[in-house]
Amino acid sequence: MTLCHPLLEVLGLTKSFGEIKAATDVSLEVWPGEVHALVGENGAGKSTLLKMIYGVYHPDAGQLVFDGHEAVVASPSDARRLGIGMVFQDLRLVPALTVAENIALAIPGGVRLRLGALRARIDEASERFGLAVDSRAWVGHLSIGERQRVEILKVLMTGARLVILDEPTSVLAPQEVEALFRVVEHLRSQDFGVVIVTHKLDEVRTIADRATVLRGGRAVLSNIVPSQHSDAELVEAMVGRSVADLQRPPARTSEPNGAAPALELAGIECASDGGHLALKAIKLAVRSGELVGIAGVAGSGQRELCEVALGLRRPRAGTVRINGTQVRSAAAALAAGAASVPEDPVADAVVSRLDVTGHMILNGRPLPARRLGIDWRKVRETTADADQRLGLRMAAPHRRVSELSGGNIQRVVLTRELSLDATLVVAAYPSRGLDIANVRRTQEILLERRDAGAGVLVVSEDLDELMGLADRILVMHDGAISGEVLPAAFDRQSIGSLMTGGAA
């Protein structure tokens, strides 16, 4: 029976961390049988709000009302007892256990159940909630989409009536997104409340009944009906200004006099950190003046591909050439003209105790020198010039990187690497952590590098981004190139089929 009051009311929640106001007077409501989208860029306050609802953070002010009664949610266990469940972006499953064993760890009394009885409960719940889950499967053998279904089922079997999905589509192929949305539709039809966090406006329009837009820790639009607002209005609400559409002129790929490609991989095989074969007979070329996109479900070999291309990982077999020069080390790749944006800048590209200016010299290029050491005045001048020229608006030069958000760290790395006069740019997930305005500017810079004659290789989980940027898209599945797609055939479904091992 449908309730006559919201399932969840968030009333004026406020949270500060020292001088930083992460959330200020945020209000929204979620009704039974409703999908409510929470939209905003990184740093907008989405995570802080979710963690207050789920009991990870305690609000400085404001109130939560669940099922018509004021609720004090002091911990995640309090949230679960109320009927609030959350599926985190980084899935909380144990790969070495089966689906049934993972669920047993979560549900009350699950570890005391006989395995057969538990599997029967899982099978019944799987059918009731429209979730295709094999209780006997090892989690480590499941795709990301399958693991996500296990997480949702686990949350529902703990008694959740409100399900929070944090960026659930960020690593899914298009077919997996459609399967997830069918699950969400099924939950809506059974009067569950669903909060889905996303920054993709097409997903908001596809699945959400209402939406709340956060910017700078405040709700700038609350409980709106998405169809009553244009994309331009929603984008301006998210970032505070309008953002122009990306313009991609066709590539001018010409290699005069038989010049070598900017990047060429031939017969590459290499192992992952875990020892299994991560790349299988990879053959690809990126020509000068061309932008090639790499699409694939997370864990398909993208990280190893970038590391091999940049000399950071030694292949078991095959050769790597940058502008015709065979490279076997990172130093050789830099000397041959490569620049890189790594998959995880915090782990791979920054030193937390250094300031922004100090990071601008960590690119492997010769340092401006004075008689007694580094010419820091020259470094500061070139840093200011790069910041102004690229327009990514880095944090102040004196700020320590340890004080910066992920998006601000990404801008430091992007400015450092994309300001170089490189002939090959390898960029892994370049838009990660950026607001819409900086995403657009980063995309424009990558096209500018292409148009200046560099070969550009971009790895991204966002198919819309790749289809807007790339001259060709190579699709990876299980460590191999499963197909190549040209602009005339760019289509989410065909690319998604290749991502999951099918035919285009």
Secondary structure, DSSP 4 states (H G I P E B T S, - for coil): ---SS-SEEEEEEEEEETTEEEEEEEEEEE-TT-EEEEE--TTSSHHHHHHHHTTSS--SEEEEEETTEEE---SHHHHHHHTEEEE-SS----TTSBHHHHHHHHSTTGGGS-HHHHHHHHHHHHHHHT----TTSBGGGS-HHHHHHHHHHHHHHTT-SEEEEESTTTT--HHHHHHHHHHHHHHHHTT-EEEEEES-HHHHHHH-SEEEEEETTEEEEEEE-GGGS-HHHHHHHHHSS--PPP--PPP----GGGPPPSEEEEEEEEE-TTSSEEEEEEEEEE-TT-EEEEE--TTSSHHHHHHHHTTSS--SEEEEEETTEE--SHHHHHHTTEEEE-S-HHHHT--TTSBHHHHTT-SSSPPPEETTEE-HHHHHHHHHHHHHHH---PPPTT-BGGGS-HHHHHHHHHHHHHTS--SEEEEESTTTT--HHHHHHHHHHHHHHHHTT-EEEEE-S-HHHHHHH-SEEEEEETTEEEEEE-GGG--HHHHHHHHTTS--
